[in-house]
């Protein structure tokens, strides 16, 4: 038997091993805590720490397996930086304890001590605000900045119209000089095209011309829109605000002292920051009022974020850069100005999240890759079982290889920008030699793509496709999805070797829409089979095809078979075709015999329904307008003329009928009839019913649909 040379040292080593294996739990309470307590004392709920600042200073002393618990009901007013890592099987955990509301990390500061009031403009100094202020709350609602012209102050939803432009340098409009203001130093928000809204700095103004500075190459366009924000001159409606970073003064328009408005403004850029961290779990924490990002992850891996809420983010709720193996689940993200999730990552999962009211305010989001519920660039990711509701642009936008988008619900999108989709993917303007495996889009429900004509010349129709496979999408499987009430049910453009099967498409302008647009793009090898496509109106099509090529190329675009079609409205055309050498419409029979499509096991079901009949009314008229004379002939070419009327509260489960007689100067326009909410973001409560104008007076009774839940009192453009 050998003797130990140093038994005391051996015992000490054993004790150290034992101590390091024991995970510690630290408690933090903003109500009862004290940051002077020692780490040992903070391991008792009776003697917790008080602030997030204390957690930040101690984070480097945490060991794998340690837990920090924040007391429910606590409110913490500083952010947390996570940089030290846990280990495999021993993550560092940030969670909650106790009962009540989830612990809240808030970047908001309440605005009090207002002075002034001249012209209803009040002001106060926000000494702890930073270089920008991206989000403010009035009561429980996010409030947009002041702007000129005001939102919805004209027939173009408050956009002024560009009459001339000089490259990306300046724009001209005769109303600029007549505004009586010099807008130098302000921000100009320009709708450059259907999918880009820029926010640039005005460097000078001369008469009716504004010169601005931009880093973008997107050109403006005549008859597209702009407005101005970021200047106290814009404040002329209750709640409109402006922050001057030079002197840290907040100004707001209010008829009385705004103290009663309970106004708050964001002062912390990021509430939770992961920087090169691994094996960390954050569970059950609420975040609100980030001036930029609620939760940011940079070069971090094996992070779990679950059962949290992130509300009122000045840019993104979650911003992920160069990360992997993330698990984001059961997170609610509301009121983000830019994106719900902005993710550059791989091998990650975003699931069971709820993302609502994203990018509702034009001018408050970034120019591109913005206004999106989930934006994803990376490989082998899973986007599963999420609900994405009320999104300014696309619901889900993804790029990369072998991604799976499955079992999500996307509802109401493309109401601020359009030429987007409920689910959108793109592989760039590349030639046909560039191929990749896009992945799978399956078992999703996509409804209510609404389009955003405001600020455009309306020379082309708005686009809000259900599922949008854009240029050079390759080897993408689209299966088991349900799409309704969109521009196209499934749109595929210059896509190849994609499988589109077993989808249900209903009440879209075109159910299956295909387009060959690029001379460098290869549009071929797509299989379209097993789909159910149903049109509701006689202005809708089962199939739409457009191409820069001749009709003879049609056979190479897709193989179509085993599909089932129905046209509810009588007199409907089956297809609309716009090729280089042919434009026209036709029947299902012509689609089969002339073009050789859907000849194998496809059919047109004998389904049709007569127009609805009103048997009786419940209650009296909600609104009687009388005569309306709308000056169509005075409107600029391509501009929509809008009239609306408040009709009061509507109830769920009921149908509403709008009746009027109409006579117009021509029969080449359309009346769009619908109910919408009376508060931003003005959601459409019913499908849009289109009625063609007529030159002789006739009675019209478009059915306004039924709403499914109580909403704000709507307006009804008749």
C-alpha positions as CSV (number, residue, x, y, z in Angstrom):
1,X,0.0,0.0,0.0
2,X,1.4,3.4,-1.1
3,X,1.3,6.4,1.2
4,X,-0.1,9.7,0.1
5,X,2.6,12.2,-0.1
6,X,0.2,15.1,0.7
7,X,-3.2,13.9,2.1
8,X,-4.3,17.5,3.0
9,X,-3.8,18.6,-0.6
10,X,-5.8,15.6,-1.9
11,X,-8.7,16.4,0.4
12,X,-8.6,20.0,-0.7
13,X,-8.8,19.0,-4.3
14,X,-11.8,16.7,-3.6
15,X,-13.6,19.5,-1.8
16,X,-13.0,21.9,-4.8
17,X,-14.4,19.3,-7.2
18,X,-17.5,18.9,-5.0
19,X,-18.1,22.6,-4.7
20,X,-17.7,23.2,-8.5
21,X,-20.3,20.5,-9.2
22,X,-22.9,22.2,-7.0
23,X,-25.0,24.6,-9.1
24,X,-26.1,27.8,-7.4
25,X,-29.4,29.7,-7.7
26,X,-29.5,33.5,-7.2
27,X,-32.6,35.5,-6.6
28,X,-33.4,39.1,-7.8
29,X,-36.4,41.2,-6.7
30,X,-36.9,44.8,-7.7
31,X,-39.3,45.2,-4.8
32,X,-37.5,43.7,-1.8
33,X,-33.9,43.2,-3.0
34,X,-30.7,44.9,-2.1
35,X,-27.6,44.9,-4.3
36,X,-25.3,45.0,-1.2
37,X,-26.2,41.4,-0.3
38,X,-23.4,39.0,-0.9
39,X,-23.6,36.2,-3.5
40,X,-24.2,33.7,-0.6
41,X,-27.1,35.8,0.7
42,X,-28.6,36.2,-2.8
43,X,-29.1,32.5,-2.9
44,X,-32.0,32.9,-0.5
45,X,-35.4,34.3,-1.5
46,X,-35.3,36.3,1.7
47,X,-32.2,38.3,0.7
48,X,-32.3,38.8,-3.1
49,X,-30.4,41.3,-5.2
50,X,-32.4,44.2,-6.5
51,X,-31.2,45.2,-10.0
52,X,-30.3,43.9,-13.4
53,X,-27.1,46.0,-13.1
54,X,-26.1,43.7,-10.2
55,X,-26.7,40.6,-12.4
56,X,-24.6,42.1,-15.2
57,X,-21.7,42.7,-12.8
58,X,-21.9,39.2,-11.4
59,X,-22.5,37.3,-14.7
60,X,-18.8,36.6,-15.2
61,X,-18.8,34.7,-11.8
62,X,-21.6,32.4,-12.8
63,X,-20.7,28.7,-13.5
64,X,-22.3,26.2,-15.8
65,X,-25.5,25.0,-14.2
66,X,-26.1,28.1,-12.2
67,X,-29.6,29.8,-12.3
68,X,-30.6,33.4,-11.9
69,X,-34.3,33.9,-10.9
70,X,-36.2,37.1,-11.3
71,X,-39.2,37.6,-9.0
72,X,-42.6,37.8,-10.8
73,X,-44.1,41.2,-10.6
74,X,-40.6,42.9,-10.6
75,X,-39.8,45.6,-13.1
76,X,-36.1,46.1,-14.1
77,X,-35.0,49.2,-15.9
78,X,-31.7,48.2,-17.4
79,X,-30.7,45.6,-19.9
80,X,-28.7,42.4,-19.5
81,X,-25.5,41.4,-21.3
82,X,-24.9,37.6,-21.6
83,X,-21.4,36.7,-22.5
84,X,-20.3,33.9,-20.2
85,X,-21.4,30.4,-21.3
86,X,-22.8,27.3,-19.7
87,X,-21.8,23.8,-20.8
88,X,-23.4,20.8,-22.4
89,X,-26.1,19.5,-20.0
90,X,-25.3,22.4,-17.7
91,X,-26.7,25.6,-19.2
92,X,-26.8,28.9,-17.3
93,X,-30.5,29.7,-16.8
94,X,-32.3,33.0,-16.4
95,X,-35.9,32.4,-15.3
96,X,-38.6,33.6,-12.8
97,X,-39.9,32.6,-9.4
98,X,-43.0,33.4,-7.4
99,X,-46.5,34.1,-8.8
100,X,-48.1,37.0,-10.7
101,X,-47.0,38.7,-13.9
102,X,-43.7,37.7,-15.5
103,X,-40.8,39.8,-14.4
104,X,-40.4,42.7,-16.8
105,X,-37.3,44.2,-18.3
106,X,-38.4,47.6,-19.6
107,X,-36.6,50.1,-21.7
108,X,-39.3,52.7,-21.4
109,X,-39.1,55.9,-19.4
110,X,-42.2,57.8,-18.4
111,X,-42.4,61.4,-19.7
112,X,-43.5,63.9,-17.0
113,X,-42.9,67.5,-16.2
114,X,-44.3,68.9,-19.5
115,X,-43.9,72.6,-20.2
116,X,-45.1,75.0,-22.9
117,X,-48.4,74.4,-24.5
118,X,-48.3,77.2,-27.0
119,X,-50.0,76.0,-30.1
120,X,-50.7,72.8,-28.2
121,X,-47.0,71.8,-28.5
122,X,-45.6,70.6,-25.2
123,X,-42.1,69.7,-24.4
124,X,-39.8,68.1,-21.8
125,X,-36.2,67.0,-21.5
126,X,-35.4,63.3,-21.5
127,X,-32.0,63.3,-20.0
128,X,-31.5,59.6,-20.2
129,X,-32.6,59.2,-23.8
130,X,-30.0,58.5,-26.4
131,X,-29.1,59.4,-30.0
132,X,-32.4,58.3,-31.4
133,X,-36.0,57.5,-30.3
134,X,-37.6,54.9,-32.4
135,X,-40.7,54.0,-30.4
136,X,-43.1,55.8,-28.0
137,X,-46.3,54.7,-26.3
138,X,-49.4,56.7,-25.5
139,X,-51.3,54.7,-22.9
140,X,-51.1,51.1,-24.1
141,X,-50.6,51.9,-27.8
142,X,-47.6,52.5,-29.9
143,X,-47.7,56.0,-31.4
144,X,-46.2,57.0,-34.8
145,X,-44.1,60.1,-35.1
146,X,-45.6,63.3,-36.4
147,X,-45.6,63.6,-40.2
148,X,-46.5,65.9,-43.1
149,X,-48.9,65.3,-44.7
150,X,-50.8,63.6,-42.0
151,X,-51.7,59.9,-42.3
152,X,-54.9,59.4,-44.3
153,X,-55.2,63.2,-44.9
154,X,-55.7,62.7,-48.6
155,X,-56.9,60.1,-51.1
156,X,-53.4,58.5,-51.1
157,X,-53.4,57.6,-47.4
158,X,-51.4,60.7,-46.5
159,X,-48.6,60.4,-49.1
160,X,-47.6,63.5,-51.1
161,X,-46.8,62.8,-54.7
162,X,-43.4,63.1,-56.4
163,X,-43.7,65.2,-59.6
164,X,-40.0,64.9,-60.6
165,X,-36.8,63.5,-59.4
166,X,-33.0,63.7,-60.0
167,X,-31.5,60.2,-59.6
168,X,-31.2,59.3,-55.9
169,X,-30.4,63.0,-55.0
170,X,-33.6,65.0,-55.0
171,X,-37.4,65.0,-55.5
172,X,-39.7,67.8,-56.5
173,X,-43.3,68.5,-55.7
174,X,-45.2,71.8,-55.9
175,X,-46.7,71.3,-52.4
176,X,-43.3,71.4,-50.7
177,X,-42.9,75.2,-51.1
178,X,-46.6,75.8,-50.2
179,X,-46.1,74.0,-46.9
180,X,-44.4,77.1,-45.7
181,X,-41.7,75.1,-43.9
182,X,-38.0,74.5,-44.5
183,X,-37.6,70.8,-43.9
184,X,-33.8,70.7,-43.9
185,X,-32.5,68.3,-41.3
186,X,-35.8,66.3,-41.2
187,X,-36.4,62.8,-42.5
188,X,-38.0,62.2,-45.9
189,X,-39.9,58.8,-46.2
190,X,-40.0,57.8,-49.9
191,X,-41.9,54.9,-51.3
192,X,-39.3,53.9,-54.0
193,X,-41.3,51.0,-55.4
194,X,-43.9,48.4,-54.2
195,X,-41.5,46.7,-51.8
196,X,-39.1,49.5,-50.6
197,X,-39.9,52.5,-48.4
198,X,-36.8,54.5,-47.5
199,X,-36.2,56.9,-44.6
200,X,-33.5,59.4,-45.6
201,X,-32.1,62.7,-44.2
202,X,-33.0,66.0,-46.0
203,X,-29.8,67.9,-46.5
204,X,-31.3,71.0,-48.2
205,X,-34.5,72.5,-49.6
206,X,-34.9,75.0,-52.4
207,X,-38.4,76.0,-53.3
208,X,-40.3,72.9,-54.3
209,X,-37.2,70.7,-54.4
210,X,-35.8,68.6,-51.5
211,X,-32.3,67.2,-51.7
212,X,-31.6,64.2,-49.5
213,X,-28.8,61.8,-48.6
214,X,-29.2,58.0,-49.1
215,X,-27.1,55.0,-49.2
216,X,-29.6,53.2,-51.5
217,X,-29.4,52.7,-55.2
218,X,-33.2,52.5,-55.6
219,X,-34.6,55.3,-57.7
220,X,-37.7,57.3,-56.9
221,X,-40.6,57.3,-59.4
222,X,-43.0,60.0,-60.5
223,X,-46.4,59.7,-59.0
224,X,-45.0,57.6,-56.2
225,X,-45.4,59.0,-52.7
226,X,-43.4,60.6,-49.9
227,X,-43.9,62.3,-46.6
228,X,-41.7,64.1,-44.0
229,X,-41.2,63.3,-40.4
230,X,-38.6,64.0,-37.7
231,X,-39.4,67.7,-37.3
232,X,-41.5,69.6,-34.7
233,X,-43.3,71.3,-37.6
234,X,-45.1,68.0,-38.3
235,X,-47.0,68.1,-34.9
236,X,-50.6,69.0,-35.4
237,X,-52.6,66.0,-34.2
238,X,-53.1,64.6,-30.7
239,X,-50.3,62.2,-29.7
240,X,-47.9,63.1,-32.5
241,X,-44.4,63.4,-31.2
242,X,-40.8,64.3,-32.1
243,X,-37.5,63.7,-30.4
244,X,-34.5,66.1,-30.9
245,X,-31.3,64.2,-30.1
246,X,-29.3,67.3,-30.1
247,X,-30.9,68.6,-26.9
248,X,-32.8,65.5,-25.8
249,X,-36.1,67.3,-25.9
250,X,-39.3,65.4,-26.6
251,X,-42.2,67.4,-28.1
252,X,-45.8,66.2,-28.4
253,X,-49.1,67.7,-29.6
254,X,-51.8,67.8,-27.0
255,X,-54.8,70.0,-26.5
256,X,-54.2,69.8,-22.7
257,X,-51.2,69.0,-20.5
258,X,-50.0,65.6,-21.8
259,X,-49.4,64.2,-18.4
260,X,-52.7,62.4,-18.6
261,X,-51.6,60.7,-21.8
262,X,-49.2,58.4,-19.8
263,X,-46.6,58.8,-22.5
264,X,-43.4,56.7,-22.5
265,X,-40.4,56.7,-24.8
266,X,-37.7,54.0,-25.3
267,X,-34.2,54.8,-24.0
268,X,-32.4,51.4,-24.0
269,X,-31.3,50.1,-27.3
270,X,-31.2,46.4,-26.5
271,X,-32.8,44.7,-23.5
272,X,-31.1,41.3,-23.7
273,X,-27.8,40.9,-25.5
274,X,-26.0,37.6,-26.2
275,X,-22.4,38.0,-27.3
276,X,-20.4,34.9,-28.1
277,X,-22.4,32.9,-25.5
278,X,-23.3,29.2,-25.5
279,X,-25.6,27.0,-23.6
280,X,-27.8,29.6,-22.0
281,X,-31.6,29.3,-21.3
282,X,-33.9,32.3,-20.8
283,X,-37.4,31.3,-19.8
284,X,-40.5,33.2,-18.7
285,X,-39.3,36.8,-18.9
286,X,-41.1,39.8,-20.4
287,X,-39.3,42.5,-22.4
288,X,-40.8,45.8,-23.6
289,X,-39.7,49.2,-24.8
290,X,-36.4,48.4,-26.6
291,X,-35.3,51.5,-28.6
292,X,-33.8,49.1,-31.2
293,X,-33.9,45.3,-30.4
294,X,-35.6,43.4,-27.6
295,X,-33.3,40.4,-27.7
296,X,-30.1,40.4,-29.8
297,X,-27.8,37.4,-30.4
298,X,-24.4,37.6,-31.9
299,X,-22.1,34.6,-32.6
300,X,-24.0,32.6,-30.0
301,X,-24.9,29.0,-30.1
302,X,-27.1,26.5,-28.3
303,X,-29.3,29.3,-26.9
304,X,-32.9,28.6,-25.7
305,X,-35.4,31.4,-25.5
306,X,-38.8,30.2,-24.4
307,X,-42.1,31.4,-22.8
308,X,-41.1,35.1,-23.1
309,X,-42.8,38.2,-24.5
310,X,-41.2,41.0,-26.4
311,X,-43.3,44.0,-27.0
312,X,-42.9,47.5,-28.5
313,X,-39.5,47.2,-30.2
314,X,-38.1,50.2,-32.1
315,X,-36.6,47.9,-34.8
316,X,-36.7,44.1,-34.3
317,X,-38.1,42.0,-31.4
318,X,-35.3,39.5,-32.0
319,X,-32.1,40.1,-34.0
320,X,-29.9,37.1,-34.7
321,X,-26.5,37.4,-36.4
322,X,-24.1,34.5,-37.2
323,X,-25.7,32.0,-34.7
324,X,-26.6,28.4,-34.7
325,X,-28.5,25.7,-32.8
326,X,-31.0,28.1,-31.4
327,X,-34.4,27.1,-29.9
328,X,-36.9,30.0,-29.8
329,X,-40.3,28.7,-28.7
330,X,-43.5,30.1,-27.2
331,X,-42.4,33.7,-27.5
332,X,-44.9,36.5,-28.1
333,X,-43.7,39.4,-30.2
334,X,-46.0,42.4,-30.6
335,X,-45.6,45.9,-32.0
336,X,-42.2,45.7,-33.7
337,X,-41.5,48.6,-36.0
338,X,-39.3,46.6,-38.4
339,X,-39.3,42.8,-38.1
340,X,-40.6,40.3,-35.5
341,X,-37.5,38.1,-36.0
342,X,-34.4,39.1,-38.1
343,X,-32.3,35.9,-38.3
344,X,-29.0,35.0,-39.9
345,X,-28.6,31.5,-38.5
346,X,-28.5,27.8,-39.3
347,X,-29.6,24.6,-37.6
348,X,-32.1,26.5,-35.5
349,X,-35.8,26.3,-34.7
350,X,-38.5,29.0,-34.2
351,X,-41.7,27.4,-33.1
352,X,-45.0,28.0,-31.4
353,X,-44.4,31.8,-31.4
354,X,-47.0,34.5,-31.9
355,X,-45.9,37.6,-33.9
356,X,-48.4,40.4,-34.3
357,X,-48.7,43.9,-35.5
358,X,-45.3,44.1,-37.1
359,X,-44.3,47.2,-39.2
360,X,-47.7,48.9,-39.0
361,X,-46.3,52.4,-39.5
362,X,-44.8,53.5,-42.8
363,X,-41.5,55.3,-42.2
364,X,-40.7,53.5,-39.0
365,X,-39.0,50.5,-40.5
366,X,-35.8,49.9,-42.5
367,X,-35.8,50.0,-46.4
368,X,-35.3,46.4,-47.4
369,X,-35.7,43.0,-45.7
370,X,-38.1,44.7,-43.4
371,X,-41.7,44.7,-42.4
372,X,-41.6,40.9,-42.0
373,X,-42.9,38.6,-39.3
374,X,-39.9,36.3,-39.6
375,X,-36.9,37.0,-41.9
376,X,-34.5,34.1,-42.2
377,X,-31.2,33.7,-44.0
378,X,-29.4,30.4,-43.4
379,X,-29.5,26.6,-43.8
380,X,-31.3,23.7,-42.2
381,X,-33.7,25.8,-40.1
382,X,-37.2,25.0,-39.0
383,X,-40.0,27.5,-38.7
384,X,-42.9,25.6,-37.2
385,X,-46.4,26.2,-35.7
386,X,-46.1,30.0,-35.5
387,X,-49.0,32.5,-35.7
388,X,-48.0,35.6,-37.7
389,X,-50.9,38.2,-37.8
390,X,-51.1,41.7,-39.2
391,X,-47.7,42.3,-40.9
392,X,-46.8,45.3,-42.9
393,X,-45.0,43.3,-45.6
394,X,-44.4,39.5,-45.8
395,X,-45.3,37.1,-43.1
396,X,-42.3,34.7,-43.5
397,X,-39.4,35.4,-45.8
398,X,-36.6,32.9,-46.1
399,X,-33.4,32.2,-48.1
400,X,-30.8,29.4,-47.9
401,X,-30.7,25.6,-48.2
402,X,-32.9,22.9,-46.7
403,X,-35.1,25.0,-44.6
404,X,-38.5,23.8,-43.4
405,X,-41.5,26.1,-43.1
406,X,-44.4,24.1,-41.7
407,X,-47.7,24.3,-39.9
408,X,-47.7,28.1,-39.5
409,X,-50.7,30.5,-39.7
410,X,-50.1,33.7,-41.6
411,X,-53.0,36.2,-41.6
412,X,-53.3,39.7,-43.0
413,X,-50.1,40.9,-44.6
414,X,-48.7,43.4,-47.2
415,X,-50.8,46.4,-46.0
416,X,-47.8,48.8,-45.8
417,X,-45.7,47.5,-48.7
418,X,-46.5,44.8,-51.2
419,X,-45.1,42.6,-54.0
420,X,-44.6,40.2,-51.1
421,X,-46.1,37.0,-49.8
422,X,-47.5,35.3,-46.8
423,X,-44.6,32.9,-47.2
424,X,-41.8,34.2,-49.6
425,X,-38.5,32.8,-50.8
426,X,-35.9,33.9,-53.3
427,X,-32.6,32.8,-54.6
428,X,-31.4,36.0,-56.3
429,X,-31.2,37.1,-59.9
430,X,-28.8,34.3,-60.8
431,X,-28.4,32.3,-63.9
432,X,-29.6,28.8,-64.3
433,X,-26.3,27.2,-63.3
434,X,-26.9,28.2,-59.7
435,X,-29.0,25.6,-58.0
436,X,-29.7,24.7,-54.5
437,X,-32.2,22.8,-52.3
438,X,-34.6,25.4,-51.1
439,X,-36.5,23.1,-48.7
440,X,-40.1,22.4,-47.8
441,X,-43.2,24.6,-47.3
442,X,-45.9,22.4,-45.9
443,X,-49.1,22.4,-44.0
444,X,-49.3,26.1,-43.6
445,X,-52.5,28.3,-43.6
446,X,-52.1,31.6,-45.4
447,X,-55.0,34.0,-45.6
448,X,-55.8,37.7,-46.4
449,X,-53.0,39.2,-48.5
450,X,-54.4,42.7,-48.8
451,X,-51.9,44.8,-50.9
452,X,-50.8,48.4,-50.3
453,X,-51.6,50.8,-53.1
454,X,-50.9,54.0,-51.0
455,X,-47.9,55.9,-52.2
456,X,-47.7,54.2,-55.6
457,X,-48.9,55.2,-59.1
458,X,-51.2,52.2,-59.2
459,X,-50.1,51.5,-62.8
460,X,-49.8,47.9,-61.8
461,X,-52.0,45.9,-59.4
462,X,-50.7,45.3,-55.9
463,X,-49.3,41.9,-55.1
464,X,-49.8,39.9,-51.9
465,X,-49.4,36.3,-52.9
466,X,-50.1,33.5,-50.5
467,X,-47.0,31.4,-51.2
468,X,-44.4,33.2,-53.4
469,X,-41.5,31.3,-55.0
470,X,-39.5,34.1,-56.6
471,X,-36.6,34.0,-59.0
472,X,-34.4,30.9,-59.1
473,X,-36.2,29.0,-56.4
474,X,-35.1,25.4,-57.0
475,X,-36.0,22.1,-55.5
476,X,-38.7,23.4,-53.2
477,X,-41.5,21.2,-52.1
478,X,-44.8,23.0,-51.5
479,X,-47.4,20.6,-50.1
480,X,-50.5,20.4,-47.9
481,X,-50.9,24.2,-47.6
482,X,-54.2,26.1,-47.5
483,X,-54.3,29.6,-49.1
484,X,-57.3,32.0,-49.4
485,X,-58.1,35.6,-50.2
486,X,-54.7,36.6,-51.7
487,X,-53.5,37.9,-55.1
488,X,-52.2,34.5,-56.1
489,X,-52.6,31.3,-54.1
490,X,-49.2,30.0,-55.2
491,X,-47.0,32.1,-57.4
492,X,-43.8,30.7,-58.9
493,X,-41.5,32.8,-61.1
494,X,-38.5,31.4,-62.9
495,X,-38.5,28.5,-60.5
496,X,-37.3,25.0,-61.5
497,X,-37.6,21.5,-60.3
498,X,-40.2,22.4,-57.6
499,X,-43.0,20.2,-56.5
500,X,-46.3,21.9,-55.8
501,X,-48.8,19.3,-54.7
502,X,-51.8,18.6,-52.5
503,X,-52.5,22.3,-51.7
504,X,-55.9,23.9,-51.3
505,X,-56.3,27.3,-53.0
506,X,-59.5,29.4,-52.7
507,X,-60.8,32.9,-53.6
508,X,-57.5,34.3,-54.9
509,X,-57.3,36.4,-58.1
510,X,-55.3,33.5,-59.6
511,X,-55.1,30.2,-57.7
512,X,-52.0,28.9,-59.5
513,X,-49.9,31.7,-61.1
514,X,-46.7,31.1,-63.0
515,X,-44.4,33.6,-64.6
516,X,-41.2,33.6,-66.8
517,X,-39.7,37.0,-66.3
518,X,-35.9,36.9,-66.7
519,X,-34.0,36.1,-69.8
520,X,-31.3,34.6,-67.5
521,X,-33.8,32.6,-65.6
522,X,-34.7,29.0,-66.2
523,X,-38.4,28.2,-65.7
524,X,-38.8,24.4,-66.0
525,X,-39.2,21.0,-64.4
526,X,-41.9,21.9,-62.0
527,X,-44.5,19.3,-61.0
528,X,-48.0,20.6,-60.1
529,X,-50.3,17.9,-59.0
530,X,-53.0,16.8,-56.5
531,X,-54.1,20.4,-55.8
532,X,-57.6,21.7,-55.2
533,X,-58.2,25.1,-56.7
534,X,-61.5,27.0,-56.4
535,X,-62.5,30.4,-57.7
536,X,-65.3,32.3,-56.0
537,X,-65.9,35.2,-58.5
538,X,-66.1,35.4,-62.2
539,X,-63.1,37.8,-62.2
540,X,-60.8,35.1,-60.8
541,X,-58.8,32.5,-62.6
542,X,-57.7,29.0,-61.8
543,X,-54.5,29.4,-63.7
544,X,-52.6,32.5,-64.8
545,X,-49.5,32.3,-67.0
546,X,-47.2,35.2,-68.2
547,X,-43.9,34.9,-70.0
548,X,-41.3,36.8,-72.0
549,X,-41.3,33.7,-74.2
550,X,-43.7,32.3,-76.7
551,X,-46.6,29.9,-76.1
552,X,-44.5,27.1,-77.4
553,X,-42.5,27.2,-74.2
554,X,-45.5,26.7,-72.0
555,X,-45.0,22.9,-71.9
556,X,-41.6,23.2,-70.4
557,X,-42.7,25.3,-67.4
558,X,-44.6,22.7,-65.5
559,X,-46.2,19.3,-65.6
560,X,-49.8,19.5,-64.4
561,X,-51.8,16.4,-63.5
562,X,-54.2,14.9,-60.9
563,X,-55.5,18.4,-60.0
564,X,-59.1,19.2,-59.1
565,X,-60.7,22.5,-60.0
566,X,-64.0,24.3,-59.3
567,X,-65.4,27.6,-60.5
568,X,-68.3,28.7,-58.2
569,X,-69.3,31.7,-60.3
570,X,-70.9,31.1,-63.7
571,X,-69.2,32.6,-66.7
572,X,-65.7,32.3,-65.3
573,X,-62.7,31.8,-67.4
574,X,-60.3,29.0,-66.4
575,X,-57.1,30.6,-67.5
576,X,-55.5,33.9,-68.3
577,X,-52.4,33.9,-70.5
578,X,-50.1,36.7,-71.4
579,X,-47.2,35.4,-73.5
580,X,-44.8,37.1,-75.9
581,X,-47.0,36.0,-78.8
582,X,-50.4,35.6,-77.3
583,X,-52.8,37.2,-74.8
584,X,-56.1,35.7,-74.0
585,X,-58.4,33.7,-71.8
586,X,-60.0,30.3,-72.1
587,X,-61.8,27.3,-70.7
588,X,-60.6,24.2,-68.9
589,X,-61.2,22.2,-72.1
590,X,-58.9,24.5,-74.1
591,X,-56.3,24.3,-71.4
592,X,-56.3,20.5,-71.9
593,X,-56.6,20.2,-75.6
594,X,-54.8,23.3,-76.9
595,X,-51.9,23.3,-74.5
596,X,-51.8,19.7,-73.3
597,X,-52.1,20.6,-69.6
598,X,-54.0,18.6,-66.9
599,X,-54.8,15.8,-69.3
600,X,-54.0,13.0,-66.8
601,X,-56.5,12.5,-64.0
602,X,-57.4,16.2,-63.6
603,X,-61.0,17.5,-63.6
604,X,-63.2,20.5,-63.4
605,X,-65.8,19.7,-60.7
606,X,-69.4,20.6,-61.6
607,X,-69.8,23.0,-58.7
608,X,-71.7,26.3,-58.9
609,X,-73.8,28.4,-56.5
610,X,-76.4,31.1,-57.4
611,X,-75.8,34.6,-56.0
612,X,-76.9,35.0,-52.4
613,X,-80.5,36.2,-51.6
614,X,-81.3,38.5,-48.7
615,X,-84.5,37.1,-47.1
616,X,-84.8,39.7,-44.3
617,X,-82.8,42.3,-42.4
618,X,-82.0,42.4,-38.7
619,X,-82.3,45.9,-37.4
620,X,-82.4,49.2,-39.3
621,X,-79.9,51.0,-41.4
622,X,-76.6,51.6,-39.7
623,X,-75.8,54.6,-42.0
624,X,-77.6,56.5,-44.7
625,X,-75.2,58.6,-46.8
626,X,-77.5,60.2,-49.3
627,X,-75.9,61.4,-52.6
628,X,-72.2,61.2,-53.1
629,X,-70.5,62.9,-56.0
630,X,-66.9,61.7,-56.3
631,X,-64.7,63.7,-58.7
632,X,-63.2,60.8,-60.6
633,X,-62.4,63.1,-63.6
634,X,-60.4,65.5,-61.4
635,X,-58.2,62.8,-60.0
636,X,-54.7,62.3,-61.4
637,X,-54.2,59.3,-63.6
638,X,-53.7,56.1,-61.7
639,X,-54.7,57.6,-58.3
640,X,-57.4,55.9,-56.4
641,X,-60.3,58.0,-55.1
642,X,-61.5,57.0,-51.7
643,X,-64.6,57.8,-49.8
644,X,-65.5,56.4,-46.4
645,X,-68.1,56.6,-43.7
646,X,-68.2,55.5,-40.1
647,X,-71.0,53.0,-39.5
648,X,-70.5,52.2,-35.8
649,X,-69.7,49.0,-34.1
650,X,-70.1,45.7,-35.9
651,X,-70.8,42.4,-34.2
652,X,-69.3,39.0,-34.9
653,X,-71.3,36.3,-36.7
654,X,-73.5,38.7,-38.7
655,X,-73.6,39.7,-42.4
656,X,-73.8,43.3,-43.6
657,X,-75.1,44.5,-46.9
658,X,-74.2,47.8,-48.6
659,X,-76.7,49.1,-51.1
660,X,-76.3,52.0,-53.5
661,X,-77.1,53.2,-57.0
662,X,-74.2,54.3,-59.2
663,X,-73.6,56.0,-62.5
664,X,-70.0,56.8,-63.6
665,X,-68.4,58.6,-66.6
666,X,-67.2,55.3,-68.0
667,X,-67.3,51.5,-67.4
668,X,-63.6,51.0,-67.1
669,X,-63.2,51.4,-63.4
670,X,-64.0,49.4,-60.3
671,X,-65.6,50.2,-57.0
672,X,-63.9,48.3,-54.1
673,X,-66.3,47.7,-51.2
674,X,-65.3,46.5,-47.8
675,X,-65.4,47.2,-44.0
676,X,-62.3,48.2,-42.2
677,X,-61.3,49.2,-38.7
678,X,-61.2,53.0,-37.9
679,X,-57.8,52.9,-36.2
680,X,-54.3,52.2,-37.4
681,X,-53.4,49.9,-39.0
682,X,-57.0,50.0,-40.4
683,X,-57.4,46.3,-40.8
684,X,-59.9,45.1,-43.4
685,X,-62.7,43.2,-41.6
686,X,-64.2,41.7,-44.7
687,X,-63.1,40.5,-48.1
688,X,-63.0,43.2,-50.8
689,X,-66.0,43.0,-53.2
690,X,-65.3,44.6,-56.6
691,X,-68.1,46.2,-58.6
692,X,-67.5,47.5,-62.1
693,X,-68.6,51.1,-62.8
694,X,-71.4,51.7,-65.3
695,X,-72.5,54.7,-67.3
696,X,-76.2,54.4,-66.7
697,X,-77.6,54.5,-63.1
698,X,-78.0,51.1,-61.7
699,X,-78.6,49.6,-58.3
700,X,-75.8,47.7,-56.6
701,X,-75.9,45.6,-53.5
702,X,-72.4,44.1,-52.8
703,X,-72.3,41.7,-50.0
704,X,-69.9,43.0,-47.3
705,X,-69.2,39.7,-45.7
706,X,-69.2,38.8,-42.1
707,X,-66.6,39.6,-39.4
708,X,-65.4,36.9,-37.1
709,X,-64.6,38.9,-34.0
710,X,-65.5,42.3,-32.5
711,X,-63.5,45.1,-33.9
712,X,-63.2,48.9,-33.7
713,X,-66.0,50.7,-35.4
714,X,-65.4,50.4,-39.1
715,X,-65.5,52.7,-42.0
716,X,-67.1,51.4,-45.3
717,X,-65.8,52.9,-48.6
718,X,-69.0,52.6,-50.7
